[in-house]
Amino acid sequence: MEYQHYINETTLKVTAKDPKDGSIKCDMPLPHQKWDKQTHSWVYDLQEQLETSKNKQIAELSASCEAEIIGGFQSDAHTTGAWYKSGRDDQLNIVGAKDTTIDLKWTQGIEADPINEPNVITWTDEVLHTPTQLQQIFSDGLTHKYTQFTKYKTLKAQVNLETTDTLAKIEAIVW
């Protein structure tokens, strides 16, 4: 006896029917379905899909936030519009350098063509910075990081507050 597998899109059920008498031989759930005791069938679980969609969107927002934080920031401490690296090690280094009392060499970058190619940075050799300039770079970096965290928290709150049955509204909340 052969069975045909099909998806009935109106009820979102996967079933196997005996082609001879039409009787259902098994019933298997799709993702985000739960067993409905009244209809004795698998039904779409909107709440589960909503939570899954929210979790996915929050993870994407978190990754975008991280990328923005470690992607560098601008500071006018030494040169107007100069860029500074902000990877994990860079952040630790500037924390250590901000309290120095001596001039230190620090790598900075400049946007070669800010209009046609924004955020394409040409990194220079290390440039001598005064303690005051290093403190300003630290402050600007901290502001950059705080701004990204604030944006992330705001967008995450929007995702978590969404109770719609339209997943597109959740997916529309992007960085």
C-alpha positions, 0 to 999 in steps of 0.5 A: 500500500503506497501513501501520498504525502501532501501539504494542505495549505489551509490547515497547514497539516502534513498527512499521508492518505491511502489513495484507495480509500482516502483514509489518513494513516499518519499525521506529522507536524510542520515547524510551529505546529501544536496538537489541537485536541478539539480537531485532533490535528496539528494546527499552526502555533502562531505564538511559537512562530512569533517567539522564534521570529522575535529571537531570530530578529534580536540575534540579528540586531545583536550581531549588527550592534556588535559589528557597529561597535567593533567597526571603528568610530570617528573622533576629531581629537587629533585630526578632523574626521579621523577614524579609530579602530574599535576591536576588542583589543583596540578598546582595551588599549585605549582604556589603558592609554587614556590615563597616560601622561606621555605622548603615544603613537596611535593608528588613525584612519581617514575616509579617502572619499567620504561622499562616494565611498563612505566608511572606506578607511585608509589606515595611516601609520601610527601618529603621535597623540598627546594625553589630552587627545587620547582622553578625547579618543577614549571619550568619543569611543565610549560615546560611540559604543553607548550609542550603539547599545542604546540603539540596540536596546530600543530596537530589541524593545520594539521587537519584544513589544510586537504582538502582531500576527504579521511576522513581517512587522517583526522582520521590518525592525532592522538595524 
